[in-house]
Amino acid sequence: MSEGESPDLTELAKRRGFFLQSAGAYGGVSGFYTFGPQGAALKDNIENTWRDRFTVQEGNMEIDAPTIMPEPVFEASGHLDGFDDMIVECPDCGESHRADHVVEDNTDYEEAEALGAERVGEIIAEYELVCPVCGTGLAGQAIEEFNLMFETNIGPGSSSPGYLRPETAQGIFVEFPQLAEYARNQLPFGVTQVGRAYRNEISPRKSLVRVREFTQAELELFIDPEEDEPDLSAVEDVVAPFYSAEAQEDDDGEARELTIREAVDEGLVADPWIAYYLGVATEWYERIGVDMDRFRFRQHLGGELAHYAADCWDAESYITGDWVEIAGFAYRSDYDLSKHDEYSDEDYTIFKQYDEPVTVERPTVDPDMSYLGPEFGGAAGDVADALETLAESDPDAFRDAADDPEGDGTVTVEVDGESHEVPVGQTGFAVEEVTESGEHILPHVVEPSLGIDRALYTVLDHCYREDEIDGEERTFLELPAEVAPTTVGVFPLMDRDGLGERAREVAADLREQGLSVAYDDSGAIGRRYRRQDEVGTPFCVTVDYATVGEARDEDEGEPGTVTVRERDTTAQRRLPIEELPETLEALRDGDLEFAEL
């Protein structure tokens, strides 16, 4: 069992088919899990509720990109150079460990990753921390960077390296030019994706919390930063717990419950778009069964912030005895699109039409190549490009060179680290008046990125219940009906006298209604209830003698009725069989409460 796992939940998950470590027949593979029948169904339902909220209700489009992408994509995105974790190797047993996790697990330091490798090494020495496997001291061992991407080759040989994607986002970013056309080049527009991602974790642990293959649900919202604003009215009254960077640095700091509007008005959440999606996510997490008393939004500390982000927040849930990140919300500015615009042959801008044409002064250069060629040889083309860039960024450099009577009349550009001086008269510098109807802009990106596996584990942990019914201990999952793997269990009171046949007919009718049904005629009826309770089935239907019109006691119910049982309270109601499909559908969708029956 992984450190921090709940033994009861882990045992139930394996026994009832939620999840189990993969390839157990071959000793298992750390960091890889197989979702069993119940887990796969629960996972699908969680994904579908996410699609409903973040794709359908938000009016976004969804794509499904490959999980393997060529190396240049990750060179542009920065993953080749910067997607690293801190690793420390035990000098005795040779096991490798996340250095920041060693610190977090054995000291009061939180978010040690933000401290940097040098400081983490100092803490390991200061606290005399040891290898979690064999107990050998780790002080003085090198803290190295380990790239988390899985590498492969595309096609035979090694001439075309590729990587399993570490996030689904790049599959959206690289296709932006075509996606913008689908959106008729109108901002804002959003693109979602639900799919597998891969990270070669140094030390997978805590069951589904830290794995090497996982499912992400991500939205990339492309906006015009100067004009586009969210409609906060839709979520302004949503209350959420905010754990600010200031509170984290205070020994007694705690999360504060604020409405989304209050968080924006106070300046706690710097960007309204981030605040909007924090509100949307709060409602969604509550919808799928997350206990909001064990949930918070944590602001990134300064050392955690990506270089392109001014403010980031994580959604965290309290599971496995600790707060665990289950989602991230970042304002990525134009970083991603600018990188792909620079590295690829495509244009990643969008043309922004002005309300009315405007006349502007446009600095231009027309270098004399008959001069640049002999003067700079093979670097002439690069010098010409550098002159064009300089004219756009600093036209005064050309004006000053031309107007300075004591100067040498040259402008200086840099190519590959080497400075080159060019007489201003050879640059063809001029300022023209042009009328423009618009401009090309690089959209900015707002990104809510959610982990489906961690959300699933959170839901199981938060919905796990134990109680006593009729003197017998019971374990059940209080899953919302919308996400429960099975909506209804159908049982014959006993499999004889035509009850089994009628119950199978009822199950078939409910399946035709689009409900997920489990049929069970094995064992005592109480045991069958308990089995469905353990997998979170919200309702059970029992077919008895009254159902087939052969009631043997007036208390058994009206002819043509069935018993419907609710999981959480174990309350039961009699219901006409012809009303059963529509009633159960309404109960599943939240349009009807069981108490109203």
Disulfide bonds with the S-S distance in Angstrom:
none
